[in-house]
Amino acid sequence: MRAMQFGRFGGPEVLQEADVPDPTAGPGETLVQVEAAGVNFGDIKQIAGEHTDGPYAPQGPLPRIPGMEVVGRTAAGRRVLGYVPQGGYATETVVSDRHLVALPPDVGAGEALAVLIQGLTAWHLLRSVARIRPGESVVVHAAAGGTGSLAVQLAREFGAGRIIATASSAQKRALALELGADAAIDGDAAGYRERVLDANHGRPADIVLDAIGGSVLDAALDTLGPLGRLVTYGASSRQTASAIAPSRLAVDSITVAGFWVIPLIAKNGTAGAELAQLLDLTARGRLRPLVGAEYDLARARDAHEDLLGRRTKGKLVLRP
């Protein structure tokens, strides 16, 4: 079969197209003909060798095939959405049955891929970690991205009082407003606090969802009010945030939490109520997963470069 694989760790340049042996499903597994594969920052971390243990850890000898989420068909013709630790950048892959769900007929491949890792991330950020309450204000960083665009919409679905989106360009900010944000501002660290407070009518924020890190995370802390929560789930800036003194948090009873969806998926599987809700909301048109650019499988390098360069909107899709 055709696949994109990497034989050494590095950047997008290490991905190479190759003909590899067809995979074989074992007990409790299903062979899936891949219709589309999703692109994630986790794939970039896999090929960079940035994780040495846990769910992103290297599995087996090099070369390996990256890719964690696929839409395709089983041998019986069932259309499915599946999570795989690796192996998605290929024309076929094997999916554990506990990570395989049937797709509603009205949900497209790109939409389904968007609500797997990124949709579950947005759901848990708001529900499980920030524990959003009706009427609270939510600041969503990188709101035109795959997770951010869904977090904006889910915050509205979960009863947020005011949603403030940050994005790096006027076009991306306009998109965030279209998706349901009440205000959209530049997310740069310089002047961040003033812009957030102004967008929130002078009031501090209740919740901040951050995937940028570094100086932006530092600035976001200064916008939280009493009992405010900041949830960090990424660091696309590749900058290190400042150390946080516990006394600084205690003054206003602020919570800083971290989140990573992959360990939850690895532990609980994907066939749960959260993904079912996301797919149902999508099928009914109440959730609009943002599907970005599509690339031929052979152009996986380009997809990674565009994602790293923050030139993308929504879910990036590879088509075998």
N, C-alpha and C positions, 0 to 999 in steps of 0.2 A: 504494500500500500504506500501511498504518498504521505509524507509527513515533514514537518519542520523540526529539526533537532539541534542540540548543541553538544559539542564534544569537548568544550572547555568553558570555564566560567568567564564572564565578561559582559559587555554591553550588547546592544542589538546586533552588532556585527558578527557575533558568534553563532547566530541562527543560520542554519543551512538546510536547503531542501534535500530530501533523500528518499530513496525507495527502501522500505524496511519490511521485515516479516509481518504478516497479518497477525493481529492479536487473537488469543483464544480465551473464551470465557470459561471460568471454573464454577464450582458450586456457589450458589448465591450471587452470581454475576450475570450480566446480560451484555451481549455484543451489540453495539449501536453503530449504524451507518450515519456518519456525522453530516448533518445538513449545514450547521454553523457552529463556530466556536467563539466564545467570548474572550476578550483581552482584558487583563487586570494588572494592577501594579504588582500583585503577587507573582505573576509570571516573570516580570522584570527582576524581582528579587530572587526568584528561583535560578534564572540563568546567570545572575550576578554572584550566586553562591553566598548571599548575605545571611542566610539562616543555617545554623549548624545542628539544630535539633528542633523538635516539634513538627507540626504538620507540613511546614515548608522545607523540611530537611531533605537533602539529597537521598534518593531512593534508588539503590542499585548503581552499577558502574556507568560511567559516561560511555557513549553519548546517551542523552535522554531527550524525551519529547515533553515540552512544557504544555500548559493549558489545563485549566481547572473546571471548565463548564462547557457543556455541549448540548445542542438540540439535534435530534436525529430520529431515526426509525429503527425499531427492533426487527428481527427476522420475521415476526408475525405482522409487521406493518403498523405497529402501535407507535404514535408520535410521542416522544418523551423529552424531558429535560433532565439532565443529570450532572452531578458533581463528581469530578475525579481529582485525586491529589496531583496527578500529572497525566499527560498523554492525550490532551484534547486537540492539539494542533496536528490533526491527522484525518484521513478519510474514514477511519474506523477507530473505535476505542472500546474498552471494556469498562462497564459501570457496575459498581456494587448495587444490588437491588435496594438496599436501604437508602441509597442516594438517587433513586430514580423515581420520577413522578410523571404521570400522564399529563399532557398539555390540553387545556380547553381549546376547542377548534377556532375560537376567535382571537387567540393570542399568537402573534407572529414570533418568529425565531428570535429576532433582535430584542423584542419586548420581554420574552421569556428569559433570555440570557441576562438582561438588565435586572430582573427581579430575583435572581438567584443569589449571588454573593453580594451585589451592591444593594439590592432591595432588602435582603435580610439584614444587612448592616444598618441601613437607615431605620428599619423597624426596631431593631434592638437598641440602637442609640437613643431613640426617643422613648420607647416603652420600658425596656429592661434596665437601662443604665441611668438616663436622665429622669425617667419616671415623670414624664410630662403631665401636668395638670391643666384642665381647661382654663383658658384665659391667660396662660403664661406667654411671655415673649421668648422667641427662639431666633438665634443668630446662626445661619448656616453658611459656613465657609465653602468656597469653590462650588457655588450653587448651580453652575451650569454643567458640572461633571456628572458622572453616572450616579454616584451615591448622593451627592448634594441635591441634584434635581429631584430625586425621589424623596429625600428628607424634607424638602420644601413642601411637597404635595402631602406627605404623610403628616407633617406638623399641622397642616390645615385639616386633614381628616381626623386627627386626634384632638382637635379643639383649641389649637394655639390662638392666643389673643392677637399677637402681632408677630409677623415673620419678616426678618431682615436678612436679605441675601447679600453675600459678598462675591464679587467676581472681578476678573482682571481686565475686562474690556466692556465698552458700552454695549456691544452686541450681546455679550453673555449676560449682562445685567438686564437688558431688555427681555431676554429669554426667561430669566428668573421671575420677573414680574408677570410674564405671560403664564407661568406655571403656578402662580398663586402667591408669590411674595408680596408683602405690603410695601416694602422699600428695598431698593438694591443699591449698594454702595461699592466703591473701590475697596478691595481687601488688603491693600498695602499697609504695612505696619505704621508708617509715618502718618500721623493724624487719625489713626484708626479709632481711638477712644472717642474723639470728638464726633466723628461721623456716625458711629453706632449710637451714641447718646442722642444726637440730633434726630436720627432716623426713628428712635424709640420715644420721641417727644420728651426728651430730657430725662427719661427714667432709665435706671440701670437694667441690664438684661437678666432674665431668669436662667436661660440655657444658651450655651454656645457649643456648637458641634465643629470640631477643628480637625482637619486632615492636612494642614499646612505645616504647623509646628514652628520652631525657631522664634524669631522676633514677633511673628503674628500671634502665636500662643501667648507670649509675654504680654502683648498689648491687650489681648482679649480678657485676660484675668482682671485688668483694671476696669472692665465694663460691667462686671457682675455685681448684683446687689445682694442683700442678705438672703441666705439659703440658695444662692446661685450655684449652678452646676456647669462645669466645663468638661466635655468629654473629648479626649484626643484619640483618634483612630488612624493616624497616619502622619507622615512628615514629608510631604512632597517637596518642600523647600530644601530638604536635606541639610537643614540647619539644626543645631542643638538649642533647645529652649533653656532659659536660665533656671538655676535651682530655685525651688520654692520653699521658703521658710514656713514651717507649720504655723507659726504665730500669725503670719499674714493671712492664712486661711481661717484661723480661729476668730479673728476680729469680726468678720461678717458671716461666719459659719458657711464658708464656701467649700464646695466639693470639687476636686479634680479627679477624674476617673479616666481609665483607659479601656479600650475595647478592641477586640480582634475577633471577627466572626468565624474564622476557620476552625479554631478549637471547638467551638460550639457545634459546627457542622460535623466535624470528625466524631464528636461524642454522641450527638443526638440524631444524626442523619438529617436529610432534608424533607422527608415526607411528614412534616408536622403542620400544625395549625397556622403558623406564621406564614409559611410559603403559600399554603392554600389560600389564606386571606389575600395575599399580594396578587396571586394569579386571578382570584375572583374579582378583586377591585379593577384589575387590568381588563379582564374580559367584559366587565360592565361599563368600562369607560370612565371610571372614577379615578383611576390612576393612569397616568400617561408616562410610561417609561420612555426616556429619551434615547432614541437610537441614533448614534452618530454615523461615522464613516464605516463603509464596508470595504474590505480588502480581500483580494485573492490570497489563499493560504501562502503562496510563494512570497507574498509581500508582508509577511509578519514583521520583518525588520522595520519596515516603514511605519507600521502601526505602533511599534514600541517607541520609535523615535518621535512620532507625533505626540504620544502620550507623555513622554518625558519632557517634551518641549512645551507642554500645556497649550497645544494647538487644537485640542479636541473638545467636542461637546457630546455628552451622553455616552452611551455604550458603543465600544468599538467591536466590530464583528469580523471574523475571518470566515471566508467561504471556500471550502475544499474544491 
